[in-house]
Amino acid sequence: MAGFAVAAALWVVSGWGCRKAEPPVPVPVAMQEVEGLPQEQPAPPPAASKSPKTAGFSLGAVDPVEISAGEEVRRELKVDRGGVEGAVQLDFQNVPDGIVITPAEIPAEAESLELTIRAEDRLADTQSLSVVIVRARAGDSHGSRSFSLAIVPLVMPKILPPVEQLVRPGDEIVVPVKLDRGECKRSVQVRLENAPSGVTAEPVTVPEGADTAALHIRADANAAEGKHSVRLAAVIAGKSSGTEFSLSVQRSPYRIQAFRVIRLKPGETQEPTIPVERRGYTGPIHLEFENLPDKVTAAPIDVPAGATSVKIRFTAEHDAKERVRSVYIRSRAGSLQASDPIIVRVTRGESGFLPREIGFDPEIAPLLRRGSFGGRLTAHAKAALCDAYGGTPESQEAILRGLRWLAAHQEDDGRWSLKNYGRSVSGCDCHLSDEAEAEIVDNDTAGTALALLPFLGEGVGPTTAPEEPADLTRYRNLVRRGLTWLMKNQVNDPQSDKDGHLGGNTYCHAVGTIALCEACALTGDERLQLAAQRAIKYLMNAQHTAGGWRYGFREAGDMSVVAWVFLAIRSGQLAGLRIESSPLTRAARFIDTCAVGPEPVKLSEYCYQPGKDPTNPLTAAGLLTRQYLGWPKDNPHLQAGCKKIAQAMPPAEGASVGPLYFYYYATEVLHHMEGEEWDLWNHRMRELLIRTQERSGHREGSWSPEGVDWGKRGGRIYATSLALMTLQVYYRHLPLYRPIPRGQPSGTTTTAGR
């Protein structure tokens, strides 16, 4: 190519002498072959005449130009003025189409300038050789000079094809770009072409002298999933060359299908085979393990390319303690990373005692009954129960955030408003639109009781609280004021059937009764005991003759209200209140009429009212009442019902909390049952609640009622209360079917039994 320019240079015309202005002399052009290519060449010009006035005015030589599309080349042009003053006008002749030369004037007093020769993009495939004539004029004087201009075709680099790439919706990957330049020395733009919907990449430039770059490819959350053929294009001056490669957009391009429970006895080793689902990625995968229980090990392991299963070796040391952990399998495959949970439980047998920390704690001994409140009284007990049943530091932090939100929305007189909870809070923007909250029940009894229950669930009473975390102690006065408001608004008329009524419909009264009973159990306060007993009395009076409860006084029952009433009655039993047996017998008969499960386990599923279809929320509520009525753990109806509700496990992903009413009851039922179904359910339930909690602004710590069953009636207070009580399940009630340890260190006493 250099020879091509040199050949042209042989025809460069020397500068003409200065002469008076006259019409331009036409330059004849002869066509001849230079190195096999057609080219234009001017005939030698006539000898320049010189004028004494402008003798010496001339242009200096211009170096030959070799250029390709999209390039700019600069050349110096000198002028020997010979005494001529003023600006020099330039005219460029015989310039090939697509070549632009600037500027067109040498400024006054200047003796040189830099010419810019630019080749337009459309010349990418052009090959030609020309002699450009530069004519200069300054007043009456003029001169000229010529130079060779060779247009050469673009030499495009090759892009080495990358390996198959994988990106997940919402993620970004970095694809290394490698050029094989050949004779190309230009800077090169590299861009992604033929990308599927939702996949983008900003072009990158490989500078002159470099041959690598990094292309960032991003898939938005709704990017089209699948395997796509895309193109990496190298672009210079609008001309491109490229290579195709495979880009897979998959939420999970591979998945370690590990969601199961591994039960290890101390001293035991297990090596389960875990399936590896390939969804477009076939390469090797490196696995490491995070959050293993203490004294349990699992070494990192590599899954070979193409393998569809892997054996993971878990070992528990002989002194490993009973506990459960959500272990995260952290996998890496090239630029991809993923995390898949597996539940590892260290256990000494199918059925065991409560953690020793519970049985031997004298502070909680008075409340050590199956299903009772003793586990919430001390930080030590709560930590032991979280270890035993699957609580985490993250779930405990979520609870504290929720309590802070509730505390910020208590009114000065101690109440919480279910509907207008932000009316006395400056700057509160927690409410949804008026339309979204139009149906919320305007009842302060329900709002106050629902807000109090999570504080009581943490063991906070009006005068006592666990020693840790320190935040809990400052909530004692808050609880005292809330309980005081409930008691002040309770009907006090021993001669009336409404004696003990806390206000609102039966739902509202039942929730208020639970709060009074739990506070009574935690404190032993006589005033709380009297108020709780009178609230129980009202419930007994409000029962329908067929055994149920509903919204109104002695109205024919429905399973939903009955379940809340049973929670209140059970709380009264655990607080040591007088509970007559005949209302419970009638209630059991009503629950029988709502049983609509398949034979031979008809009592495994429940409906809203007799004759209707079963639903998951009411099945869970019905099963919890059966547990409180004394069904044993091995009851076949209970076992079948638990399998039914466990099939509706919370989702692994999602930004909405969903059917929280159902989740609350199902979590209580499965917690009492324990076993693998509980461990799997608990992981999904806990992570869903942590994931969907509000994390910013004034709403931080609460849960949105949007998408929550009955959320339009209960609002944000209701959703937040149910979410917090569900997260407290590990210690809110001791398990019903696990024995209380009867032995204890000397000097301590425990109370056992039901």
NUFI-83333 format. One line per field, with one value per residue (C-alpha): residue number from 1; residue in three letters; x, y, z. Coordinates in steps of 0.05 Angstrom, whole numbers, plus 5000, padded with zeros to 4 digits. Example, Ala and Ser with C-alpha at 12.3 -4.5 7.8 and 13.67 -1.06 7.14 Angstrom:
BEGIN
num: 1	2;
residu: ALA	SER;
xx: 5246	5273;
yy: 4910	4979;
zz: 5156	5143;
END
This chain:
BEGIN
num: 1	2	3	4	5	6	7	8	9	10	11	12	13	14	15	16	17	18	19	20	21	22	23	24	25	26	27	28	29	30	31	32	33	34	35	36	37	38	39	40	41	42	43	44	45	46	47	48	49	50	51	52	53	54	55	56	57	58	59	60	61	62	63	64	65	66	67	68	69	70	71	72	73	74	75	76	77	78	79	80	81	82	83	84	85	86	87	88	89	90	91	92	93	94	95	96	97	98	99	100	101	102	103	104	105	106	107	108	109	110	111	112	113	114	115	116	117	118	119	120	121	122	123	124	125	126	127	128	129	130	131	132	133	134	135	136	137	138	139	140	141	142	143	144	145	146	147	148	149	150	151	152	153	154	155	156	157	158	159	160	161	162	163	164	165	166	167	168	169	170	171	172	173	174	175	176	177	178	179	180	181	182	183	184	185	186	187	188	189	190	191	192	193	194	195	196	197	198	199	200	201	202	203	204	205	206	207	208	209	210	211	212	213	214	215	216	217	218	219	220	221	222	223	224	225	226	227	228	229	230	231	232	233	234	235	236	237	238	239	240	241	242	243	244	245	246	247	248	249	250	251	252	253	254	255	256	257	258	259	260	261	262	263	264	265	266	267	268	269	270	271	272	273	274	275	276	277	278	279	280	281	282	283	284	285	286	287	288	289	290	291	292	293	294	295	296	297	298	299	300	301	302	303	304	305	306	307	308	309	310	311	312	313	314	315	316	317	318	319	320	321	322	323	324	325	326	327	328	329	330	331	332	333	334	335	336	337	338	339	340	341	342	343	344	345	346	347	348	349	350	351	352	353	354	355	356	357	358	359	360	361	362	363	364	365	366	367	368	369	370	371	372	373	374	375	376	377	378	379	380	381	382	383	384	385	386	387	388	389	390	391	392	393	394	395	396	397	398	399	400	401	402	403	404	405	406	407	408	409	410	411	412	413	414	415	416	417	418	419	420	421	422	423	424	425	426	427	428	429	430	431	432	433	434	435	436	437	438	439	440	441	442	443	444	445	446	447	448	449	450	451	452	453	454	455	456	457	458	459	460	461	462	463	464	465	466	467	468	469	470	471	472	473	474	475	476	477	478	479	480	481	482	483	484	485	486	487	488	489	490	491	492	493	494	495	496	497	498	499	500	501	502	503	504	505	506	507	508	509	510	511	512	513	514	515	516	517	518	519	520	521	522	523	524	525	526	527	528	529	530	531	532	533	534	535	536	537	538	539	540	541	542	543	544	545	546	547	548	549	550	551	552	553	554	555	556	557	558	559	560	561	562	563	564	565	566	567	568	569	570	571	572	573	574	575	576	577	578	579	580	581	582	583	584	585	586	587	588	589	590	591	592	593	594	595	596	597	598	599	600	601	602	603	604	605	606	607	608	609	610	611	612	613	614	615	616	617	618	619	620	621	622	623	624	625	626	627	628	629	630	631	632	633	634	635	636	637	638	639	640	641	642	643	644	645	646	647	648	649	650	651	652	653	654	655	656	657	658	659	660	661	662	663	664	665	666	667	668	669	670	671	672	673	674	675	676	677	678	679	680	681	682	683	684	685	686	687	688	689	690	691	692	693	694	695	696	697	698	699	700	701	702	703	704	705	706	707	708	709	710	711	712	713	714	715	716	717	718	719	720	721	722	723	724	725	726	727	728	729	730	731	732	733	734	735	736	737	738	739	740	741	742	743	744	745	746	747	748	749	750	751	752	753	754;
residu: MET	ALA	GLY	PHE	ALA	VAL	ALA	ALA	ALA	LEU	TRP	VAL	VAL	SER	GLY	TRP	GLY	CYS	ARG	LYS	ALA	GLU	PRO	PRO	VAL	PRO	VAL	PRO	VAL	ALA	MET	GLN	GLU	VAL	GLU	GLY	LEU	PRO	GLN	GLU	GLN	PRO	ALA	PRO	PRO	PRO	ALA	ALA	SER	LYS	SER	PRO	LYS	THR	ALA	GLY	PHE	SER	LEU	GLY	ALA	VAL	ASP	PRO	VAL	GLU	ILE	SER	ALA	GLY	GLU	GLU	VAL	ARG	ARG	GLU	LEU	LYS	VAL	ASP	ARG	GLY	GLY	VAL	GLU	GLY	ALA	VAL	GLN	LEU	ASP	PHE	GLN	ASN	VAL	PRO	ASP	GLY	ILE	VAL	ILE	THR	PRO	ALA	GLU	ILE	PRO	ALA	GLU	ALA	GLU	SER	LEU	GLU	LEU	THR	ILE	ARG	ALA	GLU	ASP	ARG	LEU	ALA	ASP	THR	GLN	SER	LEU	SER	VAL	VAL	ILE	VAL	ARG	ALA	ARG	ALA	GLY	ASP	SER	HIS	GLY	SER	ARG	SER	PHE	SER	LEU	ALA	ILE	VAL	PRO	LEU	VAL	MET	PRO	LYS	ILE	LEU	PRO	PRO	VAL	GLU	GLN	LEU	VAL	ARG	PRO	GLY	ASP	GLU	ILE	VAL	VAL	PRO	VAL	LYS	LEU	ASP	ARG	GLY	GLU	CYS	LYS	ARG	SER	VAL	GLN	VAL	ARG	LEU	GLU	ASN	ALA	PRO	SER	GLY	VAL	THR	ALA	GLU	PRO	VAL	THR	VAL	PRO	GLU	GLY	ALA	ASP	THR	ALA	ALA	LEU	HIS	ILE	ARG	ALA	ASP	ALA	ASN	ALA	ALA	GLU	GLY	LYS	HIS	SER	VAL	ARG	LEU	ALA	ALA	VAL	ILE	ALA	GLY	LYS	SER	SER	GLY	THR	GLU	PHE	SER	LEU	SER	VAL	GLN	ARG	SER	PRO	TYR	ARG	ILE	GLN	ALA	PHE	ARG	VAL	ILE	ARG	LEU	LYS	PRO	GLY	GLU	THR	GLN	GLU	PRO	THR	ILE	PRO	VAL	GLU	ARG	ARG	GLY	TYR	THR	GLY	PRO	ILE	HIS	LEU	GLU	PHE	GLU	ASN	LEU	PRO	ASP	LYS	VAL	THR	ALA	ALA	PRO	ILE	ASP	VAL	PRO	ALA	GLY	ALA	THR	SER	VAL	LYS	ILE	ARG	PHE	THR	ALA	GLU	HIS	ASP	ALA	LYS	GLU	ARG	VAL	ARG	SER	VAL	TYR	ILE	ARG	SER	ARG	ALA	GLY	SER	LEU	GLN	ALA	SER	ASP	PRO	ILE	ILE	VAL	ARG	VAL	THR	ARG	GLY	GLU	SER	GLY	PHE	LEU	PRO	ARG	GLU	ILE	GLY	PHE	ASP	PRO	GLU	ILE	ALA	PRO	LEU	LEU	ARG	ARG	GLY	SER	PHE	GLY	GLY	ARG	LEU	THR	ALA	HIS	ALA	LYS	ALA	ALA	LEU	CYS	ASP	ALA	TYR	GLY	GLY	THR	PRO	GLU	SER	GLN	GLU	ALA	ILE	LEU	ARG	GLY	LEU	ARG	TRP	LEU	ALA	ALA	HIS	GLN	GLU	ASP	ASP	GLY	ARG	TRP	SER	LEU	LYS	ASN	TYR	GLY	ARG	SER	VAL	SER	GLY	CYS	ASP	CYS	HIS	LEU	SER	ASP	GLU	ALA	GLU	ALA	GLU	ILE	VAL	ASP	ASN	ASP	THR	ALA	GLY	THR	ALA	LEU	ALA	LEU	LEU	PRO	PHE	LEU	GLY	GLU	GLY	VAL	GLY	PRO	THR	THR	ALA	PRO	GLU	GLU	PRO	ALA	ASP	LEU	THR	ARG	TYR	ARG	ASN	LEU	VAL	ARG	ARG	GLY	LEU	THR	TRP	LEU	MET	LYS	ASN	GLN	VAL	ASN	ASP	PRO	GLN	SER	ASP	LYS	ASP	GLY	HIS	LEU	GLY	GLY	ASN	THR	TYR	CYS	HIS	ALA	VAL	GLY	THR	ILE	ALA	LEU	CYS	GLU	ALA	CYS	ALA	LEU	THR	GLY	ASP	GLU	ARG	LEU	GLN	LEU	ALA	ALA	GLN	ARG	ALA	ILE	LYS	TYR	LEU	MET	ASN	ALA	GLN	HIS	THR	ALA	GLY	GLY	TRP	ARG	TYR	GLY	PHE	ARG	GLU	ALA	GLY	ASP	MET	SER	VAL	VAL	ALA	TRP	VAL	PHE	LEU	ALA	ILE	ARG	SER	GLY	GLN	LEU	ALA	GLY	LEU	ARG	ILE	GLU	SER	SER	PRO	LEU	THR	ARG	ALA	ALA	ARG	PHE	ILE	ASP	THR	CYS	ALA	VAL	GLY	PRO	GLU	PRO	VAL	LYS	LEU	SER	GLU	TYR	CYS	TYR	GLN	PRO	GLY	LYS	ASP	PRO	THR	ASN	PRO	LEU	THR	ALA	ALA	GLY	LEU	LEU	THR	ARG	GLN	TYR	LEU	GLY	TRP	PRO	LYS	ASP	ASN	PRO	HIS	LEU	GLN	ALA	GLY	CYS	LYS	LYS	ILE	ALA	GLN	ALA	MET	PRO	PRO	ALA	GLU	GLY	ALA	SER	VAL	GLY	PRO	LEU	TYR	PHE	TYR	TYR	TYR	ALA	THR	GLU	VAL	LEU	HIS	HIS	MET	GLU	GLY	GLU	GLU	TRP	ASP	LEU	TRP	ASN	HIS	ARG	MET	ARG	GLU	LEU	LEU	ILE	ARG	THR	GLN	GLU	ARG	SER	GLY	HIS	ARG	GLU	GLY	SER	TRP	SER	PRO	GLU	GLY	VAL	ASP	TRP	GLY	LYS	ARG	GLY	GLY	ARG	ILE	TYR	ALA	THR	SER	LEU	ALA	LEU	MET	THR	LEU	GLN	VAL	TYR	TYR	ARG	HIS	LEU	PRO	LEU	TYR	ARG	PRO	ILE	PRO	ARG	GLY	GLN	PRO	SER	GLY	THR	THR	THR	THR	ALA	GLY	ARG;
xx: 5000	5059	5082	5015	5026	5098	5077	5029	5084	5124	5072	5072	5078	5128	5102	5089	5121	5082	5045	4991	4920	4892	4840	4860	4898	4860	4898	4894	4887	4915	4892	4943	4954	4994	5007	4948	4898	4865	4887	4884	4947	4954	4998	5058	5036	5065	5123	5099	5109	5134	5114	5163	5109	5096	5159	5170	5097	5090	5062	5106	5105	5050	5067	5029	4964	4940	4870	4812	4738	4724	4796	4824	4894	4930	4983	5021	5016	5067	5063	5122	5087	5142	5118	5043	4999	4928	4890	4904	4843	4851	4815	4822	4813	4810	4787	4755	4682	4675	4739	4732	4791	4791	4803	4796	4837	4906	4896	4930	5002	5002	5056	5028	4966	4946	4902	4850	4834	4773	4746	4671	4645	4618	4689	4698	4707	4739	4809	4836	4896	4889	4930	4897	4914	4915	4906	4921	4901	4920	4899	4928	4977	4965	5002	4989	5015	4993	4998	4980	4919	4910	4843	4852	4797	4784	4820	4771	4794	4764	4729	4747	4681	4667	4644	4570	4547	4492	4456	4399	4342	4360	4435	4495	4553	4620	4639	4713	4724	4787	4807	4850	4873	4913	4936	4882	4912	4851	4809	4748	4679	4649	4574	4521	4472	4409	4399	4332	4281	4304	4379	4425	4498	4533	4584	4657	4718	4782	4834	4889	4945	4899	4864	4819	4759	4702	4630	4578	4513	4452	4385	4328	4279	4231	4283	4260	4285	4314	4376	4390	4440	4470	4526	4588	4603	4668	4651	4696	4666	4600	4629	4624	4649	4630	4618	4558	4554	4501	4471	4424	4377	4355	4333	4370	4417	4432	4404	4429	4365	4383	4319	4311	4327	4390	4382	4448	4461	4523	4582	4546	4567	4518	4533	4467	4464	4439	4411	4440	4390	4423	4384	4432	4498	4538	4605	4637	4607	4645	4606	4620	4577	4557	4521	4533	4513	4569	4610	4583	4629	4622	4683	4681	4669	4670	4614	4646	4624	4560	4547	4474	4485	4536	4549	4558	4591	4563	4596	4572	4623	4607	4594	4550	4489	4418	4399	4377	4408	4390	4456	4470	4505	4543	4558	4603	4605	4648	4616	4553	4539	4479	4456	4411	4388	4392	4367	4414	4387	4429	4382	4389	4325	4257	4227	4265	4259	4259	4328	4359	4366	4290	4278	4331	4316	4283	4258	4210	4192	4123	4103	4134	4073	4066	4044	4053	4088	4151	4199	4191	4211	4287	4337	4372	4308	4291	4360	4356	4288	4311	4369	4321	4267	4301	4302	4360	4394	4361	4292	4305	4327	4263	4223	4259	4246	4172	4167	4199	4147	4089	4118	4121	4046	4018	3974	3983	3926	3956	3913	3929	3879	3869	3846	3877	3942	3981	3933	3976	4044	4079	4104	4072	4063	4050	3979	3963	3913	3844	3814	3860	3844	3770	3747	3792	3752	3752	3762	3813	3803	3828	3884	3908	3905	3940	3995	4005	4011	4081	4108	4078	4106	4176	4163	4151	4101	4080	4136	4184	4222	4279	4347	4368	4363	4363	4310	4257	4260	4237	4173	4146	4110	4082	4052	4025	3990	3960	3933	3905	3868	3837	3814	3785	3742	3718	3643	3636	3564	3560	3485	3491	3508	3555	3597	3670	3661	3722	3688	3676	3654	3675	3740	3760	3739	3775	3841	3834	3821	3885	3925	3895	3906	3978	3993	3960	4004	4067	4054	4005	3974	3906	3875	3895	3870	3802	3797	3818	3768	3712	3732	3729	3661	3635	3659	3623	3559	3567	3570	3513	3472	3502	3571	3601	3618	3611	3614	3552	3530	3504	3504	3510	3584	3638	3705	3747	3717	3716	3791	3805	3760	3797	3863	3833	3806	3873	3909	3861	3875	3950	3941	3906	3836	3771	3747	3683	3685	3614	3626	3687	3647	3595	3649	3681	3614	3609	3680	3659	3604	3657	3700	3699	3761	3763	3746	3774	3805	3744	3767	3831	3803	3755	3708	3681	3611	3577	3564	3618	3683	3748	3802	3874	3867	3807	3839	3899	3854	3812	3874	3901	3835	3840	3909	3884	3826	3875	3887	3951	4007	3995	3921	3912	3865	3917	3973	3934	3914	3986	4009	3954	3974	4048	4037	4020	4090	4109	4146	4222	4217	4169	4160	4090	4077	4014	3963	3989	3925	3936	4011	4000	3956	3995	4060	4031	4004	4068	4112	4076	4084	4159	4193	4217	4153	4163	4237	4223	4162	4199	4256	4209	4164	4219	4256	4191	4175	4246	4246	4178	4187	4188	4260	4257	4221	4168	4142	4207	4193	4120	4089	4043	3972	3970	3958	3947	3884	3838	3889	3836	3798	3856	3906	3980	3972	3939	3991	4050	4022	4010	4079	4114	4076	4094	4167	4161	4134	4198	4185	4116	4086	4125	4112	4051	4080	4151	4160	4184	4249	4234	4304	4340	4403	4399	4367	4319	4248	4206	4134	4115	4051	3998;
yy: 5000	5046	5033	5057	5125	5130	5119	5177	5220	5214	5258	5313	5379	5429	5497	5547	5616	5676	5712	5762	5739	5707	5655	5586	5544	5479	5419	5361	5294	5231	5162	5107	5043	5049	4982	4954	5007	5062	5131	5203	5243	5316	5338	5380	5452	5508	5547	5599	5672	5719	5789	5836	5860	5790	5754	5696	5683	5607	5546	5494	5420	5377	5306	5249	5226	5155	5152	5105	5116	5151	5175	5245	5261	5326	5357	5422	5473	5530	5595	5638	5706	5743	5808	5793	5812	5791	5726	5673	5639	5566	5526	5450	5418	5347	5324	5255	5250	5234	5271	5337	5384	5443	5501	5544	5603	5619	5675	5742	5743	5667	5631	5561	5522	5450	5419	5368	5315	5273	5212	5199	5132	5116	5106	5042	4999	5052	5045	5103	5148	5222	5285	5342	5413	5468	5537	5598	5670	5732	5797	5798	5742	5668	5603	5529	5463	5391	5328	5255	5227	5152	5124	5053	5004	4993	4933	4904	4864	4798	4787	4722	4688	4687	4625	4617	4670	4668	4726	4728	4778	4838	4822	4846	4805	4826	4793	4797	4821	4798	4825	4793	4858	4832	4897	4940	4993	5036	5044	4998	5004	4939	4932	4880	4865	4822	4823	4797	4843	4871	4858	4918	4935	5002	4999	4998	5023	4983	5038	5039	4993	4951	4886	4873	4906	4889	4892	4899	4863	4877	4841	4878	4844	4826	4805	4750	4683	4631	4616	4670	4678	4747	4783	4820	4871	4909	4976	5026	5083	5049	4984	4924	4854	4807	4740	4705	4672	4643	4685	4650	4692	4649	4666	4603	4580	4522	4503	4462	4427	4423	4445	4387	4370	4333	4304	4288	4254	4276	4236	4218	4229	4232	4240	4256	4260	4329	4338	4394	4422	4449	4505	4524	4523	4458	4479	4464	4492	4505	4496	4523	4521	4578	4580	4507	4489	4491	4426	4408	4409	4403	4413	4455	4413	4420	4395	4371	4400	4366	4331	4330	4310	4319	4284	4329	4301	4328	4308	4325	4319	4278	4339	4376	4406	4398	4456	4473	4519	4542	4526	4564	4529	4585	4565	4597	4583	4632	4700	4669	4662	4631	4611	4551	4532	4464	4453	4417	4395	4362	4318	4261	4228	4235	4263	4297	4344	4419	4451	4443	4518	4521	4467	4490	4565	4584	4651	4615	4555	4581	4583	4517	4483	4454	4508	4562	4629	4611	4612	4687	4710	4712	4727	4661	4621	4657	4644	4570	4563	4600	4551	4492	4515	4559	4632	4674	4739	4769	4748	4778	4844	4845	4838	4896	4939	4921	4938	5006	5020	5001	5042	5103	5099	5093	5151	5192	5158	5089	5065	5047	5061	5006	5054	5122	5099	5158	5213	5236	5223	5281	5266	5197	5175	5102	5102	5076	5113	5130	5081	5024	5036	5053	4987	4984	4971	5034	5000	5020	4958	4915	4964	4967	4892	4874	4925	4899	4825	4829	4866	4814	4761	4787	4780	4854	4867	4931	4924	4870	4854	4807	4836	4835	4868	4933	4964	4919	4952	5019	4988	4970	5036	5031	4963	4989	5048	5002	4953	5010	5036	4968	4960	5031	5016	4949	4944	4937	4915	4848	4845	4849	4796	4848	4851	4847	4868	4905	4938	4921	4855	4787	4788	4853	4828	4761	4795	4842	4781	4748	4810	4814	4739	4740	4802	4768	4706	4747	4790	4756	4824	4819	4876	4844	4777	4806	4842	4779	4735	4783	4784	4708	4711	4755	4705	4648	4690	4708	4636	4613	4553	4511	4522	4575	4649	4702	4778	4792	4770	4698	4698	4631	4617	4614	4578	4641	4676	4610	4602	4671	4656	4591	4629	4673	4613	4577	4640	4642	4570	4583	4644	4600	4630	4592	4562	4521	4457	4458	4516	4480	4416	4455	4490	4422	4400	4463	4452	4381	4411	4452	4391	4375	4333	4271	4204	4171	4235	4280	4321	4341	4401	4458	4509	4577	4553	4485	4463	4506	4485	4478	4532	4531	4588	4556	4487	4514	4550	4487	4444	4493	4490	4414	4416	4461	4413	4357	4318	4278	4288	4221	4234	4213	4272	4320	4287	4290	4363	4383	4351	4390	4458	4444	4438	4512	4531	4605	4622	4624	4691	4750	4820	4813	4777	4744	4703	4724	4702	4631	4634	4655	4596	4545	4567	4555	4486	4462	4490	4446	4385	4397	4349	4360	4395	4447	4458	4470	4513	4554	4571	4596	4633	4667	4690	4715	4759	4787	4800	4836	4881	4955	4981	5056	5119	5124	5055	5021	4960	4950	4905	4930	4903	4901	4830	4804	4764	4810	4865	4913	4904	4903	4950	4960	4949	4881	4859	4881	4847	4780	4783	4796	4742	4693	4711	4701	4630	4597	4623	4655	4588	4528	4467	4426	4357	4361	4338	4386	4362	4342	4335	4399	4421	4422	4484	4496	4476	4468	4459	4406	4385	4412;
zz: 5000	5014	4943	4919	4951	4928	4856	4863	4893	4829	4796	4849	4812	4839	4862	4807	4810	4827	4771	4759	4766	4704	4688	4716	4668	4655	4678	4628	4661	4631	4651	4659	4699	4763	4794	4757	4781	4740	4764	4745	4731	4709	4652	4673	4680	4638	4667	4717	4700	4754	4769	4800	4847	4876	4860	4908	4927	4929	4966	4999	4984	5015	5036	5001	5034	5043	5073	5084	5101	5167	5175	5182	5159	5173	5129	5136	5080	5080	5042	5021	5017	4981	5011	4997	5055	5076	5077	5026	4995	4978	4925	4921	4853	4829	4898	4895	4913	4987	5007	5046	5054	5102	5116	5054	5079	5106	5157	5147	5172	5178	5140	5146	5166	5177	5124	5148	5097	5116	5081	5088	5111	5041	5016	5056	4994	4948	4920	4878	4867	4851	4847	4885	4862	4914	4884	4926	4915	4954	4922	4851	4866	4861	4863	4865	4891	4881	4924	4915	4951	4954	4979	5004	5023	5097	5127	5178	5239	5258	5325	5357	5376	5451	5487	5501	5550	5603	5635	5685	5679	5722	5719	5680	5652	5624	5558	5539	5467	5430	5361	5308	5275	5216	5182	5216	5260	5269	5332	5328	5357	5381	5390	5404	5348	5342	5418	5444	5476	5542	5529	5517	5514	5506	5448	5469	5432	5423	5416	5365	5387	5432	5415	5475	5509	5557	5533	5589	5571	5614	5616	5647	5694	5637	5586	5539	5566	5520	5479	5427	5370	5375	5337	5360	5306	5295	5263	5229	5189	5183	5156	5200	5207	5262	5292	5322	5389	5435	5490	5539	5581	5640	5709	5730	5675	5721	5788	5845	5865	5938	5973	6022	6094	6114	6184	6217	6284	6322	6296	6231	6158	6100	6026	5991	5915	5893	5823	5779	5730	5667	5633	5578	5616	5610	5639	5707	5771	5836	5901	5970	6033	6079	6146	6166	6238	6288	6286	6217	6156	6081	6037	5972	5911	5835	5790	5725	5658	5635	5701	5724	5796	5852	5918	5978	6040	6106	6172	6242	6298	6359	6402	6352	6386	6363	6317	6247	6195	6126	6091	6027	5969	5936	5864	5813	5738	5700	5709	5739	5812	5847	5916	5932	6001	6035	6106	6153	6220	6275	6315	6365	6344	6313	6377	6433	6491	6488	6490	6559	6564	6567	6619	6666	6666	6732	6704	6657	6699	6718	6645	6624	6595	6526	6478	6531	6533	6572	6513	6502	6572	6566	6512	6529	6518	6453	6425	6443	6410	6347	6343	6351	6302	6250	6270	6245	6263	6201	6224	6293	6261	6220	6284	6316	6255	6258	6331	6319	6265	6311	6368	6323	6308	6379	6399	6462	6498	6486	6428	6356	6302	6252	6198	6217	6248	6222	6243	6302	6271	6238	6168	6164	6092	6106	6080	6011	5968	5995	5947	5969	6043	6037	6066	6127	6190	6233	6300	6352	6395	6337	6321	6393	6405	6339	6353	6425	6407	6374	6436	6481	6435	6450	6524	6537	6592	6626	6678	6652	6588	6567	6583	6509	6462	6500	6455	6487	6555	6528	6503	6572	6581	6511	6528	6595	6560	6506	6558	6599	6539	6526	6598	6602	6541	6565	6584	6659	6672	6709	6698	6622	6571	6542	6605	6587	6515	6488	6428	6355	6324	6350	6310	6345	6414	6405	6387	6447	6491	6467	6485	6556	6568	6545	6587	6647	6637	6632	6693	6740	6750	6784	6745	6679	6704	6720	6653	6615	6653	6637	6563	6563	6596	6539	6487	6523	6524	6450	6426	6380	6402	6346	6375	6330	6333	6280	6274	6316	6385	6383	6307	6270	6265	6212	6215	6210	6272	6310	6299	6329	6388	6399	6401	6455	6495	6490	6514	6573	6590	6588	6633	6684	6674	6687	6622	6622	6582	6553	6505	6478	6467	6428	6388	6370	6342	6299	6273	6253	6209	6171	6157	6082	6070	6027	6058	6099	6127	6124	6183	6147	6108	6128	6097	6117	6136	6131	6059	6027	5993	6031	6029	6051	6102	6136	6133	6171	6220	6231	6243	6295	6334	6331	6360	6416	6428	6441	6377	6382	6333	6298	6285	6212	6197	6225	6186	6121	6132	6146	6081	6045	6072	6065	5990	5988	6011	6006	5941	5935	5899	5896	5923	5953	6019	5992	6032	6101	6138	6113	6126	6198	6215	6174	6207	6276	6257	6224	6279	6329	6283	6270	6220	6149	6127	6181	6165	6091	6104	6156	6109	6055	6103	6141	6078	6045	6105	6109	6035	6033	6094	6078	6082	6071	6090	6144	6125	6144	6186	6165	6113	6058	6060	5984	5961	6032	6044	6084	6076	6049	6114	6163	6130	6148	6223	6210	6158	6202	6264	6229	6196	6262	6300	6244	6251	6327	6319	6347	6417	6417	6439	6462	6417	6435	6423	6451	6523	6576	6609	6680	6707	6728	6762	6838	6867	6809	6798	6735	6721	6670	6639	6594;
END
